[in-house]
Amino acid sequence: MMNNTGTPNWNAIAPSAFPWEQEALDFIRSRFPTHEPYRAWSNFEFIADDGSLNEVDLLIFTPQGFFLVEIKSSPGVLAGDSYTWTWQHGGHSKVVDNPVFLANRKAKKLVSLLQRQRAFEKLRVPFIEPLIFCSAENLQSQLQGNARFHVCLRDQTNKPGIMAALNRRDCPGLSEKPRGEFNRPMGKAISRALEQIGIKPSQRSRRVGDYELQSVIDEGPGYQDFLGKHIALKDTFRRIRVYLVQAETNAEQRVMIQRAAEREFRLLQVLEHRGVLRAMEFTNHELGPAIIFQHFPSVVRLDHYLIQQKDRITDDLRLSLMRQIAETISFAHGKHVVHRNLSPRAILVVHPER
């Protein structure tokens, strides 16, 4: 494993591509103990048993627990609840899902993968707990109650932060005592298991057709949606849905997944309507078959839009939204197509500023 940090127990699998993320990593590393059983791995990705691609900012093992740390570096004011956060900065606001949920899913996938490695034939992988490190200096957090669970800021005098969570479990949502064994043999077993998995540097250069895969936009059973950036036309973006092929999938099942994806693409091509996201191209990727959709840079999920604009939504706008949704559903039904997962998070507002 790569280690160019000068800290023997800190493995930088890849350098960070973002200065603000690297600064957050440096904040932790400069305060991180260098003795056993403390260990850390930063900036890597793994493919889970379900075939999904998962990027990890930081994985930490200490005598107080095993943690998957997700870094969020947006400045300004942070508010929200257990389900959604609102970042406010420079007169603008952005609504996102509470990142604890995604980090927790990654943690569970990684535990499952580690447990299948030779290093853990006679041991049990300890529980991996998610932590969100909101690393921007002078960030004002207005999170209250359960919304504060597993969320850490920078450590300050009389204000415990990320290091207090890692070293003392001093963080809302963490139990007083960890679950599992957290000693030198366990740390070594985890290191061996990660090597056996073959964790890789986060690859921003993964390509689907003429597009580089960027961040995960959404995911669900059997698929992941990525933001795709054109390799030559730098201002051209697409939404790329990859249909996942599980690690244990046999040849017959792979053919079934391929045919199902092709069938969905052909079906979507028939749905030429301004309310239906246009499927532009079908291709294949190492993770599975993929459909390339049009993408609008300012697009916002309807559930996020309703939170972001809650004080500015008029009755006329509500009626307009309902009419557009009803017209699109009616058109699809007229083509004998039914959306099996219709919800506010599956509906996109293309021009939220209008």
C-alpha positions as CSV (number, residue, x, y, z in Angstrom):
1,M,0.0,0.0,0.0
2,M,1.1,3.5,-0.8
3,N,2.4,5.6,2.2
4,N,4.0,8.9,1.5
5,T,2.9,10.8,4.6
6,G,6.0,10.2,6.8
7,T,3.7,8.6,9.3
8,P,4.2,4.8,9.4
9,N,0.7,3.9,10.4
10,W,-1.1,6.3,8.0
11,N,-1.5,4.8,4.5
12,A,-2.4,7.4,1.9
13,I,-3.7,5.1,-0.9
14,A,-3.9,8.1,-3.2
15,P,-3.3,11.9,-2.8
16,S,-6.5,13.9,-2.5
17,A,-7.7,15.6,-5.7
18,F,-9.2,18.5,-3.7
19,P,-7.2,21.0,-1.5
20,W,-10.0,21.3,1.1
21,E,-10.2,17.6,1.5
22,Q,-6.4,17.3,1.8
23,E,-6.4,20.0,4.4
24,A,-9.0,18.1,6.4
25,L,-6.9,14.9,6.2
26,D,-3.8,16.9,7.3
27,F,-5.8,18.2,10.3
28,I,-6.4,14.7,11.5
29,R,-3.0,13.2,10.6
30,S,-1.1,15.9,12.4
31,R,-2.9,15.0,15.6
32,F,-3.1,11.2,15.0
33,P,-1.0,9.0,17.3
34,T,1.8,7.1,15.6
35,H,1.9,4.0,17.8
36,E,0.0,0.7,17.7
37,P,-2.8,-0.1,17.4
38,Y,-3.6,3.2,15.6
39,R,-3.9,2.8,11.8
40,A,-5.4,4.9,9.0
41,W,-6.1,4.5,5.3
42,S,-7.1,7.5,3.1
43,N,-8.5,8.1,-0.4
44,F,-9.3,4.6,-1.7
45,E,-12.2,2.8,-3.3
46,F,-13.6,-0.7,-3.2
47,I,-16.1,-2.7,-5.1
48,A,-18.7,-4.2,-2.7
49,D,-20.3,-7.6,-3.0
50,D,-23.3,-6.0,-4.6
51,G,-21.1,-4.7,-7.4
52,S,-21.3,-1.0,-6.3
53,L,-18.3,1.3,-6.4
54,N,-17.6,3.0,-3.1
55,E,-15.1,5.8,-2.4
56,V,-13.7,6.2,1.1
57,D,-12.2,9.5,2.3
58,L,-10.7,8.0,5.5
59,L,-10.8,4.7,7.4
60,I,-9.5,4.8,11.0
61,F,-8.7,2.1,13.5
62,T,-8.1,3.1,17.1
63,P,-8.4,1.5,20.6
64,Q,-11.8,3.2,20.8
65,G,-13.3,1.9,17.6
66,F,-13.2,1.4,13.8
67,F,-14.5,4.4,11.9
68,L,-15.3,5.4,8.3
69,V,-14.9,9.2,8.1
70,E,-16.6,11.1,5.3
71,I,-15.3,14.7,4.8
72,K,-17.6,17.6,4.1
73,S,-15.8,20.9,3.7
74,S,-18.6,23.4,2.8
75,P,-18.3,26.6,4.7
76,G,-21.1,28.8,6.1
77,V,-24.1,27.7,8.1
78,L,-25.3,24.1,8.4
79,A,-28.8,23.4,9.5
80,G,-31.3,20.5,9.0
81,D,-32.7,17.4,10.6
82,S,-32.0,13.7,10.7
83,Y,-32.8,13.3,7.0
84,T,-31.7,16.4,5.1
85,W,-29.1,19.1,5.6
86,T,-29.2,22.7,4.3
87,W,-25.9,24.5,3.7
88,Q,-26.1,28.3,3.5
89,H,-23.2,30.4,2.3
90,G,-22.8,33.6,0.3
91,G,-26.6,34.1,0.0
92,H,-27.1,30.7,-1.5
93,S,-28.5,27.5,0.0
94,K,-28.1,23.9,-1.0
95,V,-30.1,20.9,0.4
96,V,-28.5,17.5,0.5
97,D,-29.3,14.1,2.1
98,N,-27.8,13.6,5.6
99,P,-24.4,12.0,4.6
100,V,-24.5,9.7,7.6
101,F,-26.8,7.4,5.8
102,L,-24.5,6.9,2.8
103,A,-21.4,6.6,5.0
104,N,-23.2,3.9,7.1
105,R,-24.1,1.9,3.9
106,K,-20.5,2.0,2.8
107,A,-19.4,0.9,6.3
108,K,-21.7,-2.1,6.2
109,K,-20.5,-3.1,2.7
110,L,-16.9,-2.9,3.8
111,V,-17.5,-5.0,6.9
112,S,-19.1,-7.7,4.7
113,L,-16.2,-7.6,2.3
114,L,-13.5,-7.7,5.0
115,Q,-15.2,-10.7,6.7
116,R,-14.8,-12.8,3.6
117,Q,-11.1,-12.4,3.5
118,R,-8.5,-15.0,4.7
119,A,-7.3,-12.6,7.4
120,F,-10.7,-13.0,9.2
121,E,-11.2,-16.8,8.9
122,K,-10.9,-17.1,12.7
123,L,-11.8,-13.5,13.7
124,R,-14.8,-11.3,13.5
125,V,-14.5,-7.9,11.9
126,P,-15.4,-5.2,14.4
127,F,-18.3,-2.9,13.7
128,I,-17.4,0.1,11.5
129,E,-19.0,3.3,12.7
130,P,-19.7,6.3,10.3
131,L,-18.4,9.8,11.2
132,I,-19.0,13.0,9.2
133,F,-16.2,15.5,9.6
134,C,-17.4,19.0,8.7
135,S,-14.0,20.5,8.3
136,A,-14.5,24.1,7.3
137,E,-13.1,26.6,9.7
138,N,-15.6,28.8,11.4
139,L,-18.5,26.6,10.2
140,Q,-21.7,27.4,12.2
141,S,-23.5,24.2,12.9
142,Q,-27.2,24.6,13.9
143,L,-27.9,20.9,13.9
144,Q,-29.9,19.8,16.9
145,G,-31.0,16.6,18.5
146,N,-30.6,13.4,16.4
147,A,-29.3,15.5,13.5
148,R,-26.0,15.9,15.4
149,F,-25.4,12.1,15.6
150,H,-22.1,11.0,14.2
151,V,-21.3,14.6,13.1
152,C,-18.0,16.2,14.1
153,L,-16.4,19.6,13.6
154,R,-12.8,20.7,14.2
155,D,-11.6,20.3,17.8
156,Q,-11.4,23.6,19.7
157,T,-10.8,24.6,23.3
158,N,-13.7,23.2,25.3
159,K,-15.4,22.0,22.1
160,P,-14.7,18.4,21.3
161,G,-14.5,17.6,17.6
162,I,-13.3,14.8,15.2
163,M,-10.2,13.9,17.3
164,A,-12.3,13.6,20.5
165,A,-14.6,11.2,18.6
166,L,-11.7,9.1,17.3
167,N,-9.7,9.0,20.6
168,R,-12.5,9.1,23.3
169,R,-15.7,8.4,21.5
170,D,-16.8,11.9,22.5
171,C,-19.4,12.5,19.8
172,P,-23.2,12.5,19.8
173,G,-24.6,9.2,18.6
174,L,-21.5,7.1,19.6
175,S,-22.0,4.7,22.5
176,E,-19.8,5.0,25.5
177,K,-17.9,1.7,24.7
178,P,-17.0,0.3,21.3
179,R,-18.3,-3.1,20.0
180,G,-15.6,-5.5,19.3
181,E,-11.8,-6.0,19.9
182,F,-9.6,-3.0,19.2
183,N,-6.0,-4.1,19.8
184,R,-2.8,-4.6,17.8
185,P,-3.7,-8.1,16.4
186,M,-7.0,-6.8,15.2
187,G,-5.3,-3.8,13.5
188,K,-2.9,-6.1,11.7
189,A,-5.7,-8.4,10.6
190,I,-7.6,-5.4,9.1
191,S,-4.4,-4.3,7.3
192,R,-4.0,-7.8,5.8
193,A,-7.7,-8.0,4.8
194,L,-7.5,-4.7,3.0
195,E,-4.5,-5.9,1.1
196,Q,-6.4,-9.1,0.2
197,I,-9.4,-7.1,-1.0
198,G,-7.0,-5.1,-3.2
199,I,-8.3,-1.6,-2.3
200,K,-7.3,0.9,-5.0
201,P,-6.7,4.6,-5.2
202,S,-9.9,6.5,-5.9
203,Q,-10.1,6.7,-9.7
204,R,-11.6,9.9,-11.0
205,S,-10.6,8.7,-14.4
206,R,-13.0,5.8,-14.7
207,R,-14.7,6.1,-18.0
208,V,-18.0,5.2,-19.5
209,G,-17.9,5.8,-23.2
210,D,-16.6,9.4,-23.6
211,Y,-17.4,10.4,-20.1
212,E,-15.3,10.3,-16.9
213,L,-17.3,9.2,-13.8
214,Q,-17.4,11.8,-11.1
215,S,-19.4,11.6,-7.9
216,V,-22.3,9.3,-7.2
217,I,-25.6,11.2,-7.6
218,D,-27.9,8.5,-6.4
219,E,-28.1,4.8,-5.8
220,G,-30.6,2.1,-5.2
221,P,-31.1,-1.7,-5.4
222,G,-29.1,-2.8,-8.5
223,Y,-27.9,0.5,-9.8
224,Q,-25.7,3.6,-9.2
225,D,-26.2,7.0,-10.9
226,F,-23.0,8.9,-11.5
227,L,-22.3,12.4,-12.8
228,G,-20.3,12.0,-16.0
229,K,-18.0,14.6,-17.5
230,H,-17.1,14.5,-21.2
231,I,-13.3,13.9,-21.6
232,A,-13.0,16.5,-24.4
233,L,-16.0,18.9,-24.0
234,K,-15.3,19.9,-20.4
235,D,-18.6,21.7,-20.0
236,T,-20.7,18.7,-21.1
237,F,-22.1,16.5,-18.4
238,R,-24.4,13.5,-18.4
239,R,-26.2,11.4,-15.8
240,I,-24.9,7.8,-16.1
241,R,-26.8,4.9,-14.6
242,V,-24.7,1.8,-14.1
243,Y,-26.6,-1.5,-13.6
244,L,-24.6,-3.4,-11.0
245,V,-23.3,-7.0,-11.4
246,Q,-22.7,-8.7,-8.1
247,A,-19.4,-10.5,-7.4
248,E,-21.1,-13.9,-7.3
249,T,-23.2,-13.4,-10.4
250,N,-22.9,-16.3,-12.9
251,A,-22.9,-16.0,-16.7
252,E,-26.6,-16.7,-17.0
253,Q,-27.5,-13.9,-14.5
254,R,-25.1,-11.5,-16.2
255,V,-26.9,-12.1,-19.5
256,M,-30.3,-11.4,-17.7
257,I,-29.0,-8.1,-16.3
258,Q,-27.6,-7.1,-19.7
259,R,-30.9,-7.8,-21.4
260,A,-32.9,-6.0,-18.7
261,A,-30.8,-2.9,-19.1
262,E,-31.0,-3.0,-22.9
263,R,-34.8,-3.5,-22.6
264,E,-35.1,-0.4,-20.3
265,F,-33.0,1.7,-22.7
266,R,-35.2,0.8,-25.7
267,L,-38.3,1.5,-23.6
268,L,-37.0,4.9,-22.5
269,Q,-36.2,5.9,-26.2
270,V,-39.9,5.6,-26.9
271,L,-40.8,8.0,-24.1
272,E,-40.1,11.3,-26.0
273,H,-41.6,13.8,-23.6
274,R,-40.3,17.0,-22.0
275,G,-41.1,15.6,-18.6
276,V,-39.0,12.4,-19.1
277,L,-35.2,12.5,-18.8
278,R,-33.9,11.5,-22.2
279,A,-31.8,8.3,-22.5
280,M,-29.1,9.2,-25.0
281,E,-26.8,6.2,-25.3
282,F,-26.3,2.6,-24.1
283,T,-22.9,1.2,-23.4
284,N,-21.0,-1.2,-21.1
285,H,-18.6,-0.7,-18.2
286,E,-16.6,-2.9,-16.0
287,L,-19.2,-2.5,-13.3
288,G,-22.1,-3.4,-15.6
289,P,-24.2,-2.1,-18.5
290,A,-24.9,1.6,-18.5
291,I,-27.4,4.1,-19.8
292,I,-26.2,7.7,-20.5
293,F,-28.9,10.3,-19.8
294,Q,-29.1,14.0,-20.4
295,H,-28.1,16.1,-17.4
296,F,-28.9,19.6,-16.3
297,P,-26.3,21.3,-14.1
298,S,-28.9,23.1,-12.0
299,V,-31.1,20.1,-11.4
300,V,-32.6,19.6,-8.0
301,R,-34.5,16.6,-6.6
302,L,-38.2,17.6,-5.9
303,D,-37.9,16.7,-2.2
304,H,-34.9,18.9,-1.8
305,Y,-36.5,21.7,-3.9
306,L,-39.6,21.7,-1.6
307,I,-37.3,22.2,1.4
308,Q,-35.1,24.8,-0.3
309,Q,-38.0,26.9,-1.6
310,K,-40.5,26.3,1.2
311,D,-41.0,30.0,1.9
312,R,-41.3,30.9,-1.8
313,I,-43.6,28.3,-3.3
314,T,-46.9,29.9,-4.3
315,D,-50.2,28.1,-4.9
316,D,-49.8,28.7,-8.6
317,L,-46.4,27.0,-8.5
318,R,-47.8,24.0,-6.6
319,L,-50.5,23.6,-9.2
320,S,-48.0,23.9,-12.0
321,L,-45.8,21.2,-10.5
322,M,-48.7,18.9,-10.0
323,R,-49.9,19.5,-13.5
324,Q,-46.5,18.7,-15.1
325,I,-46.1,15.6,-13.0
326,A,-49.7,14.4,-13.9
327,E,-49.2,15.1,-17.6
328,T,-45.9,13.1,-17.6
329,I,-47.4,10.1,-15.8
330,S,-50.4,10.2,-18.1
331,F,-48.1,10.2,-21.1
332,A,-46.1,7.2,-19.8
333,H,-49.3,5.3,-19.0
334,G,-50.5,5.9,-22.5
335,K,-47.3,4.1,-23.7
336,H,-48.1,1.3,-21.2
337,V,-45.1,2.2,-19.0
338,V,-45.4,2.3,-15.2
339,H,-42.8,3.9,-12.9
340,R,-42.2,1.4,-10.2
341,N,-40.4,3.7,-7.8
342,L,-42.2,7.0,-8.2
343,S,-41.5,9.4,-5.3
344,P,-40.4,13.0,-4.8
345,R,-36.7,11.9,-4.9
346,A,-37.3,10.4,-8.4
347,I,-38.6,13.7,-9.8
348,L,-36.1,16.3,-10.9
349,V,-36.7,20.1,-11.0
350,V,-34.6,21.2,-14.0
351,H,-34.7,25.0,-13.5
352,P,-35.2,25.5,-9.8
353,E,-34.2,29.2,-9.9
354,R,-37.2,30.1,-12.2
